[in-house]
Amino acid sequence: MTRIGIFLALCIAAVSGKEGFGPGDQDWGFYEVRPGAHMFYWLYYTKASSDRPLVIWLQGGPGSSSAGYGNFQEIGLLDIDLKERNTSWVNEVNVLFIDNPVGSGFSYVESDDLLVTNNQQIATDLVNFTRQFMEEHSQFRTTPTYIFTESYGGKMSAEFALYLQKEIEAGNVQANLKGVALGDSWISPLDFCMSYANFLLNTGLVDYEGFEKINEAAQRVKGAVESERWEDAFYEVDTLFNLIQTQAYGVNVYNILCSVPAEIARLKSRKIVGNLSQQPSSCDEGQVQLAELMNGQVKSKLEIPSNVTWTFENELVYAALIGDFMKPVTQIVERLLNETSLNVVVYSGQLDLIVDTPGSLSWVQKLQWPGAEGWRNAAHEPLSVNGMLEGYVKSNLNLSFYWIARAGHMVPSDNPYAALELLRQVTHYS
């Protein structure tokens, strides 16, 4: 074989995957990030040119599955009915779904005491995963890589991005990380809790009596957070959301325009905390259908070990993080801005309640970094797609904030065309 022939063969081998579930080249498997802790990934090679960026997608919860929910209900090639999605991100970039933390989705631990209990442990596991992934998929070592997140996934990914960049700079991981996009992310829980009363009043979902009751409950959350009683703060938030459900008659906290079944409105109570990033914006939760798909056809095709069962949200993963749930990571975002050259993007769906836009703006406005004043004074520019106004953006240096119109918590599901434009602007894929 000539040198050119060898080179072409190597290039083809470097970018091609294997036949998986659904169309296109894929790869999947497990990496042992700690002894007994196995993290699952599902990689989709883009249908576009081979030089496109790599996007890592991390779901929320904590305990939700990127390979299930983010894949089939948001940005993957197939939807939950196994129909091809024409707004799939795989059409534009390589997408890597990671079931994180260990115990989520198909990821598993050999013993429950191996579940993570804080954000630092999550970040360390993800860095260990990335090191192994890049060793095996060497074609991506120089590929521009971006982390995209949703809900609690943003809290996890801020620290993951910081740790990963430090390891890259130290020469311990070969990767080309360019930025992190924090979508409707649980970065500063207190800022969100303190914004709920005004948000609900100003959107006409409660009256002044409801406003007062919700504000009082938020003050109790504030007291627990400020005294660093983290578990108490978690349970106070649980109480706060039950109160919101009572006062707003079962409002869908993931998209306030979604209709709510009458029986929920009558009950006036619904457990919300513990389900961050779990409900599709259509209000048709689809949990049973997705679980059947993942534990049936997907598990069989991907030859997942028989002792591994996919769950929509692993309650053990969630419970292990209760003590960390209400802790902010705004200081980590500040470190990303102050200590790295990574692009930091915050995006927010205007119809989201649980991680509402006013709360997101509140913590972003207070960030301490060299470009803070310039960002606050920057123009509020329109975000247009095909002549339609789909939101707004404000940017300065390496920080951007996107307001996404007609979207709730799950931006790619609610407004897929705005999400694709966001993807294009962040990754510069074309």
KAQUI-V304184 format. One record per residue. N is the residue number from 1. RES is the residue in one letter. PHI is phi in whole degrees, -180 to 180 (none if undefined). BURIAL is 1 if it has 16 or more other ideal C-beta (glycine too) atoms within 10 Angstrom, else 0. Layout:
# KAQUI-V304184
N|RES|PHI|BURIAL ; N|RES|PHI|BURIAL
This chain:
# KAQUI-V304184
1|M|none|0 ; 2|T|-71|0 ; 3|R|-60|0 ; 4|I|-64|0 ; 5|G|-63|0 ; 6|I|-61|0 ; 7|F|-60|0 ; 8|L|-65|0 ; 9|A|-63|0 ; 10|L|-65|0 ; 11|C|-63|0 ; 12|I|-63|0 ; 13|A|-64|0 ; 14|A|-73|0 ; 15|V|-107|1 ; 16|S|-91|0 ; 17|G|-104|0 ; 18|K|-135|0 ; 19|E|-72|0 ; 20|G|-117|1 ; 21|F|-100|1 ; 22|G|94|1 ; 23|P|-76|0 ; 24|G|87|1 ; 25|D|-75|1 ; 26|Q|-142|1 ; 27|D|-150|1 ; 28|W|-160|1 ; 29|G|159|1 ; 30|F|-127|1 ; 31|Y|-122|1 ; 32|E|-87|0 ; 33|V|-81|1 ; 34|R|-148|0 ; 35|P|-55|0 ; 36|G|89|0 ; 37|A|-116|1 ; 38|H|-116|1 ; 39|M|-106|1 ; 40|F|-94|1 ; 41|Y|-134|1 ; 42|W|-140|1 ; 43|L|-103|1 ; 44|Y|-114|1 ; 45|Y|-76|1 ; 46|T|-64|1 ; 47|K|-78|1 ; 48|A|-83|0 ; 49|S|-67|0 ; 50|S|-70|0 ; 51|D|-92|0 ; 52|R|-71|1 ; 53|P|-65|1 ; 54|L|-107|1 ; 55|V|-110|1 ; 56|I|-93|1 ; 57|W|-109|1 ; 58|L|-123|1 ; 59|Q|-83|1 ; 60|G|-102|1 ; 61|G|125|1 ; 62|P|-71|1 ; 63|G|121|1 ; 64|S|-89|1 ; 65|S|-103|1 ; 66|S|-67|1 ; 67|A|-67|1 ; 68|G|-99|1 ; 69|Y|-68|1 ; 70|G|-59|1 ; 71|N|-73|1 ; 72|F|-86|1 ; 73|Q|-116|1 ; 74|E|-137|1 ; 75|I|-129|1 ; 76|G|-76|1 ; 77|L|-68|1 ; 78|L|-118|1 ; 79|D|-90|1 ; 80|I|-67|1 ; 81|D|-92|0 ; 82|L|65|0 ; 83|K|-98|0 ; 84|E|-66|0 ; 85|R|-96|1 ; 86|N|-75|0 ; 87|T|-107|1 ; 88|S|-64|1 ; 89|W|-68|1 ; 90|V|-66|1 ; 91|N|-66|1 ; 92|E|-118|1 ; 93|V|-141|1 ; 94|N|-74|1 ; 95|V|-123|1 ; 96|L|-115|1 ; 97|F|-91|1 ; 98|I|-122|1 ; 99|D|-82|1 ; 100|N|-141|1 ; 101|P|-69|1 ; 102|V|-56|1 ; 103|G|106|1 ; 104|S|-85|1 ; 105|G|56|1 ; 106|F|-88|1 ; 107|S|-65|1 ; 108|Y|-150|1 ; 109|V|-121|1 ; 110|E|-79|0 ; 111|S|-152|0 ; 112|D|-62|0 ; 113|D|-73|0 ; 114|L|-92|1 ; 115|L|-67|1 ; 116|V|-76|1 ; 117|T|-122|0 ; 118|N|-154|0 ; 119|N|-66|1 ; 120|Q|-63|0 ; 121|Q|-66|1 ; 122|I|-60|1 ; 123|A|-62|1 ; 124|T|-63|1 ; 125|D|-61|1 ; 126|L|-67|1 ; 127|V|-66|1 ; 128|N|-63|1 ; 129|F|-61|1 ; 130|T|-62|1 ; 131|R|-59|1 ; 132|Q|-69|1 ; 133|F|-61|1 ; 134|M|-70|1 ; 135|E|-66|0 ; 136|E|-82|0 ; 137|H|-112|1 ; 138|S|-63|0 ; 139|Q|-65|1 ; 140|F|-97|1 ; 141|R|-61|0 ; 142|T|-105|0 ; 143|T|-72|1 ; 144|P|-56|1 ; 145|T|-120|1 ; 146|Y|-131|1 ; 147|I|-101|1 ; 148|F|-112|1 ; 149|T|-139|1 ; 150|E|-146|1 ; 151|S|62|1 ; 152|Y|-64|1 ; 153|G|-59|1 ; 154|G|-68|1 ; 155|K|-61|1 ; 156|M|-67|1 ; 157|S|-77|1 ; 158|A|-60|1 ; 159|E|-71|1 ; 160|F|-57|1 ; 161|A|-61|1 ; 162|L|-64|1 ; 163|Y|-63|1 ; 164|L|-64|1 ; 165|Q|-63|1 ; 166|K|-63|0 ; 167|E|-71|1 ; 168|I|-64|1 ; 169|E|-64|0 ; 170|A|-81|0 ; 171|G|82|0 ; 172|N|-91|0 ; 173|V|-134|1 ; 174|Q|-97|0 ; 175|A|-158|1 ; 176|N|-124|0 ; 177|L|-72|1 ; 178|K|-113|1 ; 179|G|-176|1 ; 180|V|-136|1 ; 181|A|-115|1 ; 182|L|-99|1 ; 183|G|-95|1 ; 184|D|40|1 ; 185|S|-100|1 ; 186|W|-80|1 ; 187|I|-81|1 ; 188|S|-130|1 ; 189|P|-52|1 ; 190|L|-65|1 ; 191|D|-59|1 ; 192|F|-68|1 ; 193|C|-60|1 ; 194|M|-75|1 ; 195|S|-96|1 ; 196|Y|-62|1 ; 197|A|-60|1 ; 198|N|-66|1 ; 199|F|-60|1 ; 200|L|-67|1 ; 201|L|-68|1 ; 202|N|-74|0 ; 203|T|-98|0 ; 204|G|75|0 ; 205|L|-91|1 ; 206|V|-139|1 ; 207|D|-98|0 ; 208|Y|-65|0 ; 209|E|-64|0 ; 210|G|-63|1 ; 211|F|-57|1 ; 212|E|-63|0 ; 213|K|-65|1 ; 214|I|-67|1 ; 215|N|-64|0 ; 216|E|-62|0 ; 217|A|-65|1 ; 218|A|-66|1 ; 219|Q|-63|0 ; 220|R|-69|1 ; 221|V|-61|1 ; 222|K|-58|0 ; 223|G|-61|0 ; 224|A|-68|1 ; 225|V|-66|1 ; 226|E|-66|0 ; 227|S|-96|0 ; 228|E|58|0 ; 229|R|-92|0 ; 230|W|-68|0 ; 231|E|-69|0 ; 232|D|-60|1 ; 233|A|-62|1 ; 234|F|-60|1 ; 235|Y|-71|1 ; 236|E|-67|1 ; 237|V|-67|1 ; 238|D|-59|0 ; 239|T|-63|0 ; 240|L|-60|1 ; 241|F|-72|1 ; 242|N|-64|1 ; 243|L|-66|1 ; 244|I|-59|1 ; 245|Q|-63|1 ; 246|T|-68|1 ; 247|Q|-73|1 ; 248|A|-106|1 ; 249|Y|54|1 ; 250|G|74|1 ; 251|V|-54|1 ; 252|N|-76|1 ; 253|V|-76|1 ; 254|Y|-95|1 ; 255|N|-162|1 ; 256|I|-69|1 ; 257|L|-89|0 ; 258|C|-69|1 ; 259|S|-71|0 ; 260|V|-118|1 ; 261|P|-54|0 ; 262|A|-59|0 ; 263|E|-68|0 ; 264|I|-70|1 ; 265|A|-60|0 ; 266|R|-70|0 ; 267|L|-68|0 ; 268|K|61|0 ; 269|S|-146|0 ; 270|R|-157|1 ; 271|K|-71|0 ; 272|I|-112|1 ; 273|V|-60|1 ; 274|G|103|1 ; 275|N|-130|1 ; 276|L|-57|1 ; 277|S|70|1 ; 278|Q|-109|1 ; 279|Q|-101|1 ; 280|P|-62|1 ; 281|S|-67|1 ; 282|S|-71|0 ; 283|C|76|0 ; 284|D|-94|0 ; 285|E|-61|0 ; 286|G|66|1 ; 287|Q|-66|1 ; 288|V|-65|0 ; 289|Q|-62|0 ; 290|L|-67|1 ; 291|A|-62|1 ; 292|E|-64|0 ; 293|L|-65|1 ; 294|M|-69|1 ; 295|N|-85|1 ; 296|G|-107|0 ; 297|Q|-62|0 ; 298|V|-66|1 ; 299|K|-59|1 ; 300|S|-67|0 ; 301|K|-65|0 ; 302|L|-87|1 ; 303|E|55|0 ; 304|I|-71|1 ; 305|P|-52|0 ; 306|S|-63|0 ; 307|N|-82|0 ; 308|V|-101|0 ; 309|T|-116|0 ; 310|W|-76|1 ; 311|T|-124|1 ; 312|F|-61|1 ; 313|E|-149|1 ; 314|N|-83|1 ; 315|E|-67|0 ; 316|L|-68|0 ; 317|V|-60|1 ; 318|Y|-63|1 ; 319|A|-63|1 ; 320|A|-65|1 ; 321|L|-106|1 ; 322|I|-57|1 ; 323|G|-69|0 ; 324|D|-108|1 ; 325|F|-58|1 ; 326|M|-94|1 ; 327|K|-78|1 ; 328|P|-77|1 ; 329|V|-125|1 ; 330|T|-60|1 ; 331|Q|-66|0 ; 332|I|-72|1 ; 333|V|-62|1 ; 334|E|-60|1 ; 335|R|-66|1 ; 336|L|-59|1 ; 337|L|-77|1 ; 338|N|-91|0 ; 339|E|-112|0 ; 340|T|-132|1 ; 341|S|-102|0 ; 342|L|-65|1 ; 343|N|-78|1 ; 344|V|-113|1 ; 345|V|-119|1 ; 346|V|-116|1 ; 347|Y|-130|1 ; 348|S|-141|1 ; 349|G|-81|1 ; 350|Q|-67|1 ; 351|L|-102|1 ; 352|D|-76|1 ; 353|L|-105|1 ; 354|I|-62|1 ; 355|V|-126|1 ; 356|D|-74|1 ; 357|T|-62|1 ; 358|P|-58|0 ; 359|G|-66|1 ; 360|S|-64|1 ; 361|L|-62|1 ; 362|S|-60|1 ; 363|W|-74|1 ; 364|V|-66|1 ; 365|Q|-59|0 ; 366|K|-92|0 ; 367|L|-62|1 ; 368|Q|-104|0 ; 369|W|-160|1 ; 370|P|-57|0 ; 371|G|-95|1 ; 372|A|-60|1 ; 373|E|-66|0 ; 374|G|-63|0 ; 375|W|-68|1 ; 376|R|-63|0 ; 377|N|-93|0 ; 378|A|-69|1 ; 379|A|-69|0 ; 380|H|-95|0 ; 381|E|-93|0 ; 382|P|-73|0 ; 383|L|-109|1 ; 384|S|-116|0 ; 385|V|-133|1 ; 386|N|52|0 ; 387|G|80|0 ; 388|M|-106|0 ; 389|L|-76|0 ; 390|E|-115|1 ; 391|G|152|1 ; 392|Y|-147|1 ; 393|V|-146|1 ; 394|K|-129|1 ; 395|S|-139|1 ; 396|N|-156|1 ; 397|L|51|1 ; 398|N|-104|1 ; 399|L|-123|1 ; 400|S|-132|1 ; 401|F|-124|1 ; 402|Y|-114|1 ; 403|W|-92|1 ; 404|I|-107|1 ; 405|A|-75|1 ; 406|R|52|1 ; 407|A|-142|1 ; 408|G|-105|1 ; 409|H|-66|1 ; 410|M|-101|1 ; 411|V|-57|1 ; 412|P|-63|1 ; 413|S|-79|1 ; 414|D|-77|1 ; 415|N|-138|1 ; 416|P|-62|1 ; 417|Y|-75|0 ; 418|A|-65|1 ; 419|A|-64|1 ; 420|L|-66|1 ; 421|E|-67|1 ; 422|L|-58|1 ; 423|L|-57|1 ; 424|R|-64|0 ; 425|Q|-69|0 ; 426|V|-75|1 ; 427|T|-94|1 ; 428|H|55|0 ; 429|Y|-71|1 ; 430|S|-129|0
